[in-house]
Amino acid sequence: MTAKKRSTPNTWNDPDDAPELTEAFFKTADVYAGTELKSRGRPKAATTKQAVKIRLDADVLSALRASGEGWQTRINETLRASLHLAGRV
């Protein structure tokens, strides 16, 4: 019968065996404020949007996409205006 192999490498016992702390290490390292882990990336918005699936006519979708980048935002603004909703803050 064969012995089970360890799934994780042995821990370092000698501090001289530790890898060098490079710039790349610090770019990917976790950042803490006290004991709280700070998340990376874009902060969460106060009001988030919800993803939905909507069926549009091909010519409508084509015209919206042809209007350039930000066409989904323009759809949202158009719907908001047609429903007489207040703008986002």
C-alpha positions as CSV (number, residue, x, y, z in Angstrom):
1,M,0.0,0.0,0.0
2,T,1.4,3.4,-0.9
3,A,1.6,6.2,1.7
4,K,-0.5,9.3,1.2
5,K,1.4,12.4,0.0
6,R,0.9,15.7,1.8
7,S,-1.3,18.0,-0.1
8,T,0.4,21.1,1.3
9,P,4.1,21.9,1.4
10,N,6.0,21.9,4.7
11,T,6.0,25.1,6.7
12,W,9.2,27.0,7.0
13,N,11.1,26.5,10.2
14,D,14.1,28.6,9.4
15,P,13.6,32.3,8.7
16,D,16.5,32.2,6.3
17,D,14.4,29.8,4.1
18,A,11.7,32.5,3.6
19,P,11.4,33.9,0.1
20,E,12.6,37.4,-0.6
21,L,9.8,40.1,-0.2
22,T,9.7,41.7,-3.6
23,E,7.7,44.5,-5.1
24,A,5.4,41.9,-6.7
25,F,4.7,40.4,-3.3
26,F,3.6,43.7,-1.8
27,K,1.4,44.5,-4.8
28,T,-0.6,41.3,-4.2
29,A,-0.5,41.2,-0.4
30,D,-3.6,41.6,1.7
31,V,-4.1,45.0,3.3
32,Y,-5.5,45.3,6.9
33,A,-6.8,48.2,8.9
34,G,-6.3,46.9,12.4
35,T,-7.9,43.4,12.2
36,E,-10.2,44.2,9.3
37,L,-9.3,43.0,5.8
38,K,-9.6,45.9,3.3
39,S,-11.0,44.8,0.0
40,R,-9.2,45.8,-3.2
41,G,-10.7,47.3,-6.3
42,R,-13.5,49.7,-6.9
43,P,-15.5,50.5,-3.8
44,K,-19.2,49.5,-3.7
45,A,-21.6,52.1,-4.8
46,A,-24.3,53.4,-2.4
47,T,-27.0,52.4,-4.8
48,T,-26.2,49.4,-7.0
49,K,-27.8,48.5,-10.3
50,Q,-29.5,45.2,-11.0
51,A,-28.7,43.1,-14.1
52,V,-31.8,42.1,-16.1
53,K,-32.4,40.4,-19.4
54,I,-34.5,42.4,-21.8
55,R,-35.5,41.6,-25.4
56,L,-35.2,44.5,-27.9
57,D,-35.8,44.7,-31.6
58,A,-32.6,44.1,-33.6
59,D,-32.8,47.6,-35.2
60,V,-33.2,49.3,-31.8
61,L,-30.3,47.4,-30.3
62,S,-28.1,48.1,-33.3
63,A,-28.9,51.8,-33.2
64,L,-28.1,52.0,-29.5
65,R,-24.8,50.2,-29.8
66,A,-23.9,52.3,-32.8
67,S,-24.3,55.4,-30.6
68,G,-21.1,54.5,-28.9
69,E,-19.8,53.5,-25.6
70,G,-22.2,54.1,-22.7
71,W,-25.3,53.0,-24.6
72,Q,-26.6,51.0,-21.6
73,T,-26.3,54.0,-19.4
74,R,-28.2,56.0,-22.0
75,I,-31.0,53.4,-22.0
76,N,-31.2,53.7,-18.2
77,E,-31.4,57.6,-18.4
78,T,-34.0,57.4,-21.1
79,L,-36.2,55.0,-19.1
80,R,-35.7,57.1,-16.0
81,A,-36.8,60.3,-17.9
82,S,-39.8,58.5,-19.4
83,L,-41.0,57.3,-16.0
84,H,-40.4,60.8,-14.5
85,L,-38.0,59.5,-11.9
86,A,-35.6,61.7,-10.1
87,G,-31.9,61.5,-11.2
88,R,-29.2,59.7,-9.4
89,V,-27.3,61.5,-6.7
